[in-house]
Amino acid sequence: MTSNELCELFEQAKSCSTCKNIRMAAVIETNDGKHVLGWNGPPERAGEHHECRLGGPISPQNIKHCPSVHAEVRAICRASEMGISTRGATLYLCEWYPCAPCALTLIEAGITKLVLAEDLNFKKNECYNFHLAKEYLQKAGVAVEIRRDLFPGKPQG
């Protein structure tokens, strides 16, 4: 997948996000070249999301009030709903590193490669438990690749 194609898919997914805090996108690329998009926000079947329950930036104190489905999980759920297997697939994530629950979900879904725009940083580790995510992705043999060239506009350093 080219960086332009990926950027278009990310923008398409982000446009569906209803999160009032940050718009995230994930793209699953299956072995047979299908693309499934995911975005963050509350479950669509739960109705409209008029205001952010966090009231500001994510913190360990307010994250428990967030009803958002993460982009990675939504992409996996959408693939399942469409009858698309994620076994052996690649997941592209537009920002950050997957949190621990998302990483465990990727493993269970059979995703074998994770492509990110940036290296893991632990700025919000107290909210997302990135240490556990990294540990289990390694244990499960999920290849993690940093590909800044696929993510136009992201800092290259």
C-alpha positions in Angstrom: 0.0 0.0 0.0 1.4 3.4 -0.9 1.6 6.3 1.6 -1.1 8.2 -0.4 -3.5 5.3 -0.4 -2.9 4.8 3.4 -3.4 8.5 4.0 -6.7 8.5 2.1 -7.9 5.5 4.1 -6.9 7.1 7.4 -8.7 10.4 6.5 -11.8 8.4 5.5 -11.8 6.6 8.8 -11.0 9.7 10.9 -14.0 11.4 9.3 -16.2 8.8 10.9 -14.8 9.3 14.4 -17.2 10.9 16.9 -14.6 11.3 19.6 -14.5 14.9 20.9 -10.9 14.5 22.2 -8.8 12.9 19.4 -9.6 11.3 16.1 -7.9 8.0 15.6 -7.8 5.6 12.6 -6.8 2.0 11.9 -6.7 0.2 8.7 -6.6 -3.6 8.4 -5.0 -5.0 5.2 -5.9 -8.6 4.7 -3.8 -11.2 2.9 -6.0 -10.9 -0.2 -5.7 -7.1 -0.3 -9.0 -6.1 1.3 -9.1 -3.0 3.5 -11.2 -2.6 6.6 -11.3 0.8 8.4 -11.7 1.5 12.1 -12.1 4.7 14.0 -12.6 5.7 17.6 -15.8 6.8 19.3 -18.7 5.3 21.3 -20.6 2.3 19.9 -22.8 3.5 17.0 -25.8 1.4 18.1 -25.7 3.3 21.5 -26.9 6.5 20.0 -25.6 10.0 19.5 -22.5 11.2 21.4 -23.1 14.9 22.1 -20.3 15.8 24.5 -17.0 14.3 25.8 -17.4 12.6 29.1 -13.8 13.2 29.9 -14.0 17.0 30.0 -10.5 17.4 28.7 -7.3 15.5 28.0 -7.1 11.8 28.9 -5.9 11.1 32.4 -5.8 8.0 34.7 -8.7 9.6 36.7 -11.1 10.3 33.8 -10.4 7.5 31.4 -12.8 5.2 33.2 -15.6 7.5 32.0 -14.7 7.2 28.3 -17.2 5.1 26.3 -15.0 5.0 23.2 -14.3 1.9 21.1 -10.7 2.2 20.0 -10.0 2.3 16.3 -8.2 -1.1 16.2 -11.1 -2.9 17.9 -13.7 -1.2 15.7 -11.7 -2.3 12.6 -11.6 -5.9 13.9 -15.3 -5.9 14.7 -16.2 -4.4 11.3 -14.1 -7.2 9.6 -15.9 -9.8 11.6 -19.3 -8.3 10.8 -18.4 -8.4 7.1 -17.2 -11.9 7.2 -13.6 -10.9 6.5 -10.8 -13.0 8.2 -8.1 -11.0 10.0 -5.9 -14.1 10.3 -2.4 -13.1 9.1 -3.4 -9.5 8.3 -1.5 -6.3 8.8 -2.9 -3.4 10.9 -1.8 0.2 10.3 -2.4 2.6 13.1 -2.3 6.3 12.5 -1.0 7.5 15.9 0.5 6.1 19.1 1.0 2.4 20.0 -1.9 0.1 20.8 -3.1 0.0 24.5 -2.9 -3.3 26.3 -6.6 -4.3 25.6 -6.2 -3.4 21.9 -2.9 -5.3 21.6 -4.5 -8.4 23.2 -7.4 -8.1 20.8 -5.1 -7.9 17.8 -3.4 -11.1 19.0 -6.7 -12.9 19.4 -7.8 -11.7 15.9 -4.8 -13.3 14.3 -3.2 -10.1 13.1 0.5 -10.8 12.6 1.9 -7.4 11.7 1.4 -4.0 13.2 2.7 -0.9 11.3 3.0 2.4 13.2 4.0 5.9 12.4 6.1 6.3 15.5 8.1 4.4 18.1 6.5 3.6 21.4 6.6 6.4 23.9 5.3 6.1 27.4 3.6 9.5 27.8 0.2 8.1 28.7 1.4 4.7 30.0 -0.6 5.1 33.2 -3.8 5.2 31.1 -3.0 2.6 28.5 -0.4 0.1 29.9 1.9 0.2 26.9 4.4 -2.0 28.7 1.9 -4.9 28.8 0.9 -4.3 25.2 4.5 -4.5 24.0 5.3 -7.5 26.1 2.3 -9.5 24.7 2.8 -8.4 21.1 6.4 -9.7 21.4 5.3 -13.0 23.1 2.7 -13.6 20.4 5.2 -13.0 17.6 3.4 -10.0 16.1 5.9 -8.1 14.0 5.9 -4.3 14.8 7.3 -2.1 12.2 7.9 1.7 12.4 7.3 3.1 8.9 7.5 6.9 9.1 7.6 7.0 5.3 4.1 5.7 5.0 2.7 8.5 7.2 3.1 11.8 5.4 3.1 14.8 7.8 4.4 12.9 10.8 7.7 14.1 12.2 10.6 12.0 10.8 12.9 12.1 13.8 
